[in-house]
Amino acid sequence: MRRSDREIIAISEIIEIINKCDICRLAFSDNNTPYIVPMNFGYEYENNQLTLYFHGAKDGKKYDIIKNNPVACFEMDCSCKLIEADEACKYTMEYESVIGSGVIIMCEKTDEKIHAFKMIMEKYAKTKEFNFPDHALDVVNVFKLSVSEFTGKRLIKA
């Protein structure tokens, strides 16, 4: 990382940032053409492994791309605030972010889909519990990004 003074090393701090972020941008490569999609997400970090969970319609461009190339990268950010200055080149932005990459794995089995939905709902509706009936699970694709590498970065002016 070029700006090592902004790098976040502690996993616990990176997880705090992930908790603050509402949207995860997934980026794919479609025959060397980038394709990026903002998505709601869930996650878990267990045994030093970060896994991000997503769901969407049964078909679409991202699934066509995933079939041909399941490698993806992601970005999420929060705590954004413009810091003004007297000179244009001294303007900056406060932020916290996490980026990384990994492999997309489709969740085909009902128990995998339910687990993914539980992770997603836990992120947004922390205290509620939900049932996931088969008819609802049948009309969506559910997938996860098994993250192979990730890093956190922040700039917060005190």
Protein Blocks (a to p, Z undefined) as FASTA:
>chain_A
ZZlmlpcfblmlmmmmmmmpmbdcddddeehiacddddddddddeehiacddddddfbdj
klmmmmmomcdcddddehiacdddfbfklgccddddddddddddddfbfklmmmmmmmmm
mmmmmmbccdddfklmmmpccdddddfbdcddddddZZ
